[in-house]
Amino acid sequence: MTDADRETLRALADEGNEKAMDRLAELADARDDLDELSELLDEGSEKAGELLTRRAAARKDLIELQRISDAGYDEAGDVLNQLLDR
């Protein structure tokens, strides 16, 4: 994807387009860009929350799961509770 395409996605996401935000999260995940995923989560991206949760769960990173949950992605809290119950 070219930078121009990414800029277009960013502009659409800034206007509230959830599909564009999801695509940005997928691209950031493919690049292992955790900073961008975190920024997208802070902007309310459910997809970024899902992707970050998957990564944190694989590492059993309880603190990161708590941070993701606190940022508004409730499923991270569910995963955290499951890991704490073990």
Steps between C-alpha positions, in 0.01 A plus 500: 500500500636842412530784747231684303260209552584493869445875522159454337412230752618728782285787369197273478566364850528854632153564359364202693517227235536180702596282203791732424604489867480119494717489189757731661510266800551198276783676317664604828471144627662365183789746552524413873439869570379481859515876544252557218277218628500663843415838349213345305375332818508837674291637212241230563597234248348166601720325241814643658375381838439154360846482341679634807307262725598204285866599522490564875317173568760305303772654718283465813567870560251573776597864539452567128163326510397727787615807303303388194193438716537841664518657152151368434538157341299289744600164353855561621361501853330168432826350376681645802250342736534164325877510540470601865261211566760244389 
